[in-house]
Every structure is written in C-alpha cells, then in structure tokens.
Amino acid sequence: MGARPKDRGPPATGVLVETLLERGTENDRAEAEAAIERLAAAPADDGLVIRDIWLLRLRALLARARGDDAAYRDYRDRYRAMAESLGFEGHTAMAEALIDGGE
C-alpha cells in the first residue's frame, strides 16, 4: 500500500479517516481509530499545533460515527475553540459546519 498517511501528515490522515467514516462499517470505524492513534503517536516536529487541531477534528468525527454524543460535543467544541484561538479560518469554518449539523 505505499506510504501510510502518518508519513504524509495530518491532512492525509484526515482524508483517510473521513473516507472510512463515510463508508461506515465497523471495520472502517476501527481502521479510522487506528489511523487517528497513529497520527497521535507520530513525531510532531514543528507541526504540533497542526497535528493537535486535526486530532480534535478527527476524534470528534469518530465519536459522532460511534454515537457518543458527549464525546462528540466535547471534541467538537474544543476543536472550534482551538481553531478560533489560532485564527485558522478554514478549521473554524469546518468546526462551525460540525456545530450546524453539516459534514
């Protein structure tokens, strides 16, 4: 299978996780969780903030897919707060879409 998403960074892991969660099988959710954990364990170098904001987003999406509303709201709200505090307009918009029920 070539390079794993952790070798390509948080955005690539994000695409993988979102695709798996859209397919929606239990195996897909398990693979999405494994991808999130690989990202969390990967060396961050100078991209710690980028990795952390992606981890919040992906953990929110995984919690939603599992029906864990409390965890979903927690990760979603932390994701939005971090995006706003850093001035990351794209992530702020994606967080707002989660809050508005989109995505």
CORLINLIN-V713330 format. One record per pair of residues at least 12 apart in sequence whose ideal C-beta (glycine too) atoms are under 8 Angstrom apart, sorted by the first residue. I is the first residue (numbers start at 0). J is the second residue. Records with the same first field share a line. If there is no record, write none. Layout:
BEGIN
I=J / J
END
This chain:
BEGIN
3=37
4=34 / 37 / 38
5=34 / 37 / 38 / 41
8=46 / 49
9=38 / 46 / 49 / 50 / 52 / 53 / 54
10=53
12=34 / 35 / 37 / 38 / 53 / 57
13=53 / 56 / 57
15=31 / 34
16=31 / 34 / 35 / 57 / 60 / 61
17=60
19=31 / 34
20=60 / 61 / 64
23=64
28=61 / 64 / 65
31=57 / 60 / 61 / 64
32=61
34=57
35=54 / 57 / 58 / 61
38=50 / 53 / 54 / 57
39=54
48=85
51=81
52=78 / 81 / 82 / 85 / 87 / 90
55=74 / 77 / 78 / 81
56=74 / 78 / 90 / 93 / 94
58=70 / 74
59=71 / 74 / 75 / 78 / 97
60=102
62=74
63=75 / 97
75=94 / 97 / 98
78=90 / 94 / 97
79=91 / 94 / 95 / 97 / 98
82=94
END
